[in-house]
């Protein structure tokens, strides 16, 4: 699968990214074979992450039932292992978070911000005055605002 997991990447943190997770869950059969985890559980967790990261409104009744089924499957299969707090939050409290969030969860993610990193670097290098931090940041903000204008 070519996944680099938990490796330090200089000036970027670790290699654990959304792309790694997407590739892991996209190849659920291969992931299950490598990790010796239950294929059905990996598929369900992948579906939960896709639904949560989408920008669409989620049917809470159906989704709450799906959460509970996934949690029960995890407990049934891996009761010996302590559930990670992040997984507990998603499986046990995910529908409550979705219910009370003002925006869909996918619209609150960092993906939009991360997608602008190339623009940020390019604008900072090519479209700003380098006389002072104030002038550089002012020019950078203007360039970002202009580029985000839909007209």
C-alpha positions as protocol buffer text, in pm:
chain_id: "A"
residue {
  index: 1
  type: UNK
  ca { x: 0 y: 0 z: 0 }
}
residue {
  index: 2
  type: UNK
  ca { x: 300 y: 227 z: 41 }
}
residue {
  index: 3
  type: UNK
  ca { x: 180 y: 392 z: 363 }
}
residue {
  index: 4
  type: UNK
  ca { x: 428 y: 561 z: 593 }
}
residue {
  index: 5
  type: UNK
  ca { x: 272 y: 559 z: 938 }
}
residue {
  index: 6
  type: UNK
  ca { x: 405 y: 733 z: 1251 }
}
residue {
  index: 7
  type: UNK
  ca { x: 724 y: 853 z: 1086 }
}
residue {
  index: 8
  type: UNK
  ca { x: 864 y: 1197 z: 1160 }
}
residue {
  index: 9
  type: UNK
  ca { x: 863 y: 1431 z: 861 }
}
residue {
  index: 10
  type: UNK
  ca { x: 1098 y: 1724 z: 905 }
}
residue {
  index: 11
  type: UNK
  ca { x: 915 y: 2057 z: 959 }
}
residue {
  index: 12
  type: UNK
  ca { x: 576 y: 1887 z: 910 }
}
residue {
  index: 13
  type: UNK
  ca { x: 525 y: 1671 z: 1220 }
}
residue {
  index: 14
  type: UNK
  ca { x: 441 y: 1307 z: 1154 }
}
residue {
  index: 15
  type: UNK
  ca { x: 341 y: 1120 z: 842 }
}
residue {
  index: 16
  type: UNK
  ca { x: -10 y: 1057 z: 983 }
}
residue {
  index: 17
  type: UNK
  ca { x: -231 y: 1263 z: 754 }
}
residue {
  index: 18
  type: UNK
  ca { x: -583 y: 1254 z: 617 }
}
residue {
  index: 19
  type: UNK
  ca { x: -445 y: 1109 z: 295 }
}
residue {
  index: 20
  type: UNK
  ca { x: -291 y: 816 z: 483 }
}
residue {
  index: 21
  type: UNK
  ca { x: -624 y: 749 z: 654 }
}
residue {
  index: 22
  type: UNK
  ca { x: -816 y: 773 z: 326 }
}
residue {
  index: 23
  type: UNK
  ca { x: -581 y: 525 z: 157 }
}
residue {
  index: 24
  type: UNK
  ca { x: -602 y: 290 z: 456 }
}
residue {
  index: 25
  type: UNK
  ca { x: -983 y: 282 z: 454 }
}
residue {
  index: 26
  type: UNK
  ca { x: -1011 y: 282 z: 73 }
}
residue {
  index: 27
  type: UNK
  ca { x: -813 y: -44 z: 64 }
}
residue {
  index: 28
  type: UNK
  ca { x: -1008 y: -201 z: 351 }
}
residue {
  index: 29
  type: UNK
  ca { x: -944 y: -562 z: 247 }
}
residue {
  index: 30
  type: UNK
  ca { x: -570 y: -514 z: 223 }
}
residue {
  index: 31
  type: UNK
  ca { x: -567 y: -311 z: 546 }
}
residue {
  index: 32
  type: UNK
  ca { x: -756 y: -586 z: 726 }
}
residue {
  index: 33
  type: UNK
  ca { x: -516 y: -849 z: 599 }
}
residue {
  index: 34
  type: UNK
  ca { x: -206 y: -650 z: 702 }
}
residue {
  index: 35
  type: UNK
  ca { x: -335 y: -544 z: 1045 }
}
residue {
  index: 36
  type: UNK
  ca { x: -533 y: -866 z: 1106 }
}
residue {
  index: 37
  type: UNK
  ca { x: -827 y: -647 z: 1208 }
}
residue {
  index: 38
  type: UNK
  ca { x: -1188 y: -725 z: 1124 }
}
residue {
  index: 39
  type: UNK
  ca { x: -1278 y: -617 z: 769 }
}
residue {
  index: 40
  type: UNK
  ca { x: -1633 y: -523 z: 864 }
}
residue {
  index: 41
  type: UNK
  ca { x: -1506 y: -296 z: 1144 }
}
residue {
  index: 42
  type: UNK
  ca { x: -1254 y: -124 z: 917 }
}
residue {
  index: 43
  type: UNK
  ca { x: -1526 y: -69 z: 656 }
}
residue {
  index: 44
  type: UNK
  ca { x: -1768 y: 74 z: 912 }
}
residue {
  index: 45
  type: UNK
  ca { x: -1505 y: 306 z: 1060 }
}
residue {
  index: 46
  type: UNK
  ca { x: -1414 y: 424 z: 710 }
}
residue {
  index: 47
  type: UNK
  ca { x: -1780 y: 497 z: 636 }
}
residue {
  index: 48
  type: UNK
  ca { x: -1811 y: 695 z: 961 }
}
residue {
  index: 49
  type: UNK
  ca { x: -1507 y: 906 z: 877 }
}
residue {
  index: 50
  type: UNK
  ca { x: -1631 y: 972 z: 523 }
}
residue {
  index: 51
  type: UNK
  ca { x: -1972 y: 1077 z: 651 }
}
residue {
  index: 52
  type: UNK
  ca { x: -1829 y: 1298 z: 923 }
}
residue {
  index: 53
  type: UNK
  ca { x: -1587 y: 1471 z: 687 }
}
residue {
  index: 54
  type: UNK
  ca { x: -1852 y: 1536 z: 424 }
}
residue {
  index: 55
  type: UNK
  ca { x: -2002 y: 1882 z: 413 }
}
residue {
  index: 56
  type: UNK
  ca { x: -2357 y: 1748 z: 398 }
}
residue {
  index: 57
  type: UNK
  ca { x: -2628 y: 1725 z: 661 }
}
residue {
  index: 58
  type: UNK
  ca { x: -2645 y: 1378 z: 816 }
}
residue {
  index: 59
  type: UNK
  ca { x: -2961 y: 1187 z: 912 }
}
residue {
  index: 60
  type: UNK
  ca { x: -2904 y: 1152 z: 1286 }
}
residue {
  index: 61
  type: UNK
  ca { x: -3136 y: 856 z: 1348 }
}
residue {
  index: 62
  type: UNK
  ca { x: -2972 y: 634 z: 1090 }
}
residue {
  index: 63
  type: UNK
  ca { x: -2626 y: 756 z: 1177 }
}
residue {
  index: 64
  type: UNK
  ca { x: -2676 y: 707 z: 1553 }
}
residue {
  index: 65
  type: UNK
  ca { x: -2780 y: 348 z: 1488 }
}
residue {
  index: 66
  type: UNK
  ca { x: -2472 y: 298 z: 1267 }
}
residue {
  index: 67
  type: UNK
  ca { x: -2249 y: 443 z: 1542 }
}
residue {
  index: 68
  type: UNK
  ca { x: -2396 y: 205 z: 1798 }
}
residue {
  index: 69
  type: UNK
  ca { x: -2357 y: -97 z: 1570 }
}
residue {
  index: 70
  type: UNK
  ca { x: -1993 y: -7 z: 1507 }
}
residue {
  index: 71
  type: UNK
  ca { x: -1924 y: 47 z: 1878 }
}
residue {
  index: 72
  type: UNK
  ca { x: -2087 y: -287 z: 1966 }
}
residue {
  index: 73
  type: UNK
  ca { x: -1883 y: -462 z: 1696 }
}
residue {
  index: 74
  type: UNK
  ca { x: -1562 y: -309 z: 1832 }
}
residue {
  index: 75
  type: UNK
  ca { x: -1647 y: -410 z: 2190 }
}
residue {
  index: 76
  type: UNK
  ca { x: -1746 y: -761 z: 2077 }
}
residue {
  index: 77
  type: UNK
  ca { x: -1424 y: -815 z: 1881 }
}
residue {
  index: 78
  type: UNK
  ca { x: -1166 y: -617 z: 2078 }
}
residue {
  index: 79
  type: UNK
  ca { x: -1297 y: -594 z: 2434 }
}
residue {
  index: 80
  type: UNK
  ca { x: -951 y: -690 z: 2561 }
}
residue {
  index: 81
  type: UNK
  ca { x: -804 y: -365 z: 2422 }
}
residue {
  index: 82
  type: UNK
  ca { x: -884 y: -28 z: 2570 }
}
residue {
  index: 83
  type: UNK
  ca { x: -1071 y: 194 z: 2323 }
}
residue {
  index: 84
  type: UNK
  ca { x: -872 y: 502 z: 2220 }
}
residue {
  index: 85
  type: UNK
  ca { x: -1031 y: 824 z: 2354 }
}
residue {
  index: 86
  type: UNK
  ca { x: -1073 y: 967 z: 2001 }
}
residue {
  index: 87
  type: UNK
  ca { x: -1254 y: 653 z: 1888 }
}
residue {
  index: 88
  type: UNK
  ca { x: -1469 y: 663 z: 2203 }
}
residue {
  index: 89
  type: UNK
  ca { x: -1564 y: 1024 z: 2129 }
}
residue {
  index: 90
  type: UNK
  ca { x: -1659 y: 943 z: 1772 }
}
residue {
  index: 91
  type: UNK
  ca { x: -1850 y: 623 z: 1845 }
}
residue {
  index: 92
  type: UNK
  ca { x: -2022 y: 722 z: 2168 }
}
residue {
  index: 93
  type: UNK
  ca { x: -2073 y: 1096 z: 2126 }
}
residue {
  index: 94
  type: UNK
  ca { x: -2050 y: 1156 z: 1750 }
}
residue {
  index: 95
  type: UNK
  ca { x: -2423 y: 1195 z: 1690 }
}
residue {
  index: 96
  type: UNK
  ca { x: -2450 y: 1451 z: 1972 }
}
residue {
  index: 97
  type: UNK
  ca { x: -2168 y: 1655 z: 1821 }
}
residue {
  index: 98
  type: UNK
  ca { x: -2331 y: 1639 z: 1478 }
}
residue {
  index: 99
  type: UNK
  ca { x: -2670 y: 1733 z: 1624 }
}
residue {
  index: 100
  type: UNK
  ca { x: -2549 y: 2048 z: 1799 }
}
residue {
  index: 101
  type: UNK
  ca { x: -2285 y: 2164 z: 1549 }
}
residue {
  index: 102
  type: UNK
  ca { x: -2386 y: 2480 z: 1366 }
}
residue {
  index: 103
  type: UNK
  ca { x: -2220 y: 2359 z: 1046 }
}
residue {
  index: 104
  type: UNK
  ca { x: -2164 y: 2007 z: 913 }
}
residue {
  index: 105
  type: UNK
  ca { x: -1845 y: 1859 z: 1058 }
}
residue {
  index: 106
  type: UNK
  ca { x: -1674 y: 1846 z: 718 }
}
residue {
  index: 107
  type: UNK
  ca { x: -1702 y: 2223 z: 685 }
}
residue {
  index: 108
  type: UNK
  ca { x: -1520 y: 2267 z: 1017 }
}
residue {
  index: 109
  type: UNK
  ca { x: -1216 y: 2064 z: 914 }
}
residue {
  index: 110
  type: UNK
  ca { x: -870 y: 2196 z: 836 }
}
residue {
  index: 111
  type: UNK
  ca { x: -882 y: 2081 z: 472 }
}
residue {
  index: 112
  type: UNK
  ca { x: -978 y: 2424 z: 337 }
}
residue {
  index: 113
  type: UNK
  ca { x: -701 y: 2590 z: 533 }
}
residue {
  index: 114
  type: UNK
  ca { x: -445 y: 2329 z: 429 }
}
residue {
  index: 115
  type: UNK
  ca { x: -544 y: 2359 z: 64 }
}
residue {
  index: 116
  type: UNK
  ca { x: -444 y: 2727 z: 74 }
}
residue {
  index: 117
  type: UNK
  ca { x: -90 y: 2656 z: 197 }
}
residue {
  index: 118
  type: UNK
  ca { x: 50 y: 2655 z: -158 }
}
residue {
  index: 119
  type: UNK
  ca { x: -122 y: 2985 z: -230 }
}
residue {
  index: 120
  type: UNK
  ca { x: 8 y: 3129 z: 96 }
}
residue {
  index: 121
  type: UNK
  ca { x: 368 y: 3033 z: 15 }
}
residue {
  index: 122
  type: UNK
  ca { x: 343 y: 3152 z: -343 }
}
residue {
  index: 123
  type: UNK
  ca { x: 184 y: 3485 z: -252 }
}
residue {
  index: 124
  type: UNK
  ca { x: 429 y: 3545 z: 31 }
}
residue {
  index: 125
  type: UNK
  ca { x: 728 y: 3478 z: -194 }
}
residue {
  index: 126
  type: UNK
  ca { x: 612 y: 3660 z: -507 }
}
residue {
  index: 127
  type: UNK
  ca { x: 348 y: 3919 z: -414 }
}
residue {
  index: 128
  type: UNK
  ca { x: 463 y: 4086 z: -94 }
}
residue {
  index: 129
  type: UNK
  ca { x: 700 y: 4363 z: 5 }
}
residue {
  index: 130
  type: UNK
  ca { x: 980 y: 4228 z: 225 }
}
residue {
  index: 131
  type: UNK
  ca { x: 1055 y: 4562 z: 397 }
}
residue {
  index: 132
  type: UNK
  ca { x: 889 y: 4473 z: 727 }
}
residue {
  index: 133
  type: UNK
  ca { x: 664 y: 4212 z: 878 }
}
residue {
  index: 134
  type: UNK
  ca { x: 372 y: 4452 z: 877 }
}
residue {
  index: 135
  type: UNK
  ca { x: 400 y: 4531 z: 505 }
}
residue {
  index: 136
  type: UNK
  ca { x: 459 y: 4164 z: 421 }
}
residue {
  index: 137
  type: UNK
  ca { x: 155 y: 4047 z: 617 }
}
residue {
  index: 138
  type: UNK
  ca { x: -61 y: 4332 z: 484 }
}
residue {
  index: 139
  type: UNK
  ca { x: 27 y: 4243 z: 126 }
}
residue {
  index: 140
  type: UNK
  ca { x: -25 y: 3874 z: 198 }
}
residue {
  index: 141
  type: UNK
  ca { x: -372 y: 3935 z: 343 }
}
residue {
  index: 142
  type: UNK
  ca { x: -467 y: 4148 z: 42 }
}
residue {
  index: 143
  type: UNK
  ca { x: -349 y: 3879 z: -200 }
}
residue {
  index: 144
  type: UNK
  ca { x: -541 y: 3608 z: -12 }
}
residue {
  index: 145
  type: UNK
  ca { x: -857 y: 3819 z: 3 }
}
residue {
  index: 146
  type: UNK
  ca { x: -838 y: 3902 z: -367 }
}
residue {
  index: 147
  type: UNK
  ca { x: -781 y: 3537 z: -463 }
}
residue {
  index: 148
  type: UNK
  ca { x: -1077 y: 3421 z: -254 }
}
residue {
  index: 149
  type: UNK
  ca { x: -1320 y: 3672 z: -409 }
}
residue {
  index: 150
  type: UNK
  ca { x: -1564 y: 3471 z: -624 }
}
residue {
  index: 151
  type: UNK
  ca { x: -1618 y: 3754 z: -875 }
}
